[in-house]
Amino acid sequence: MTIWQPDANETLIARVAVSFATGAANAVADMRWFRDTERNDIQNDLPGWPEGPHFTVRGKKERRLRTGAKFGAGALLVATLGVLESLAGSGSTGNAATLGTPEEPENEVEDFPVMWAPLDGLARTLPWQLDPARRPRTEHTHLAVTDRRVLVLGLQNEAGKPRDKVLWETQRSNIRAVARKKFSLYDTDFTITFADGSWCRLAGWNSNCRDDATLALENPLPLMDRNDLTPGQQHAVQKLLAGKDPGGTLLIYRRPSGNVYVNYQHDDRVDPTYGIGSEAFKLMDPDGENARFHKGDI
């Protein structure tokens, strides 16, 4: 078993399973595109990329029929056409209730780019293995974030023997911003914007993967030293780690709410489907007591 590990002088903050995201609105459901800044399709221009599927945005009639098929009744389809037509303008036809209002209709309904980059944009260097339509079924792609770097790892899991390969990496200084996207199925989508303005839209295997990735990519990185904790928080951490296997990484985050989030993980205990999960965690107030959750704490 060969599992990637950070260098001796860096700290692994998160490792989670991610892929390029997939469209959710009916017009772009199950599809994705790779675009330049003029909205041209660039997937055939990406060096080393194997051939992949080519998609076309669905027209309104196709959207209505697709929605009707979900209900499985022609009469119900006819009865709901008027409502669906009114929703089609917002692009949320058929799934408005679950997805809500798109934040960027041009990129979430009318089109669904998961890569947006000029000719020399950093996003163009991302590996093709992030695309579920191209990646072998035996391989998983993980996003690893340290206090120095951001990497994409390819993990082969044949015969229960995981084996890592570094597919891509960049310095944290090349990341301008990260944002969780509300308009996505199961709250899994997020975007990474690079310093050159290019960006990608990724999806975690689940919402916890998404949250772990975006928390790790915050800038400046809000990690605290254990010595900065109050006596009550020190005691709470001691209790949290009692009985846990030694040798893990303790990560302590100061959150905008004033709460402190603590996570304990072992960097070599990788689940191919998920990545590295928390072996113990706690959200605490200044006294070390369980804190009331505020948006953005985790």
Summary of the structure (lengths in Angstrom):
residues: 298
radius of gyration: 21.3
end to end distance: 31.4
largest distance: 66.8
contacts: 912
relative contact order: 0.16
helix: 25%
strand: 29%
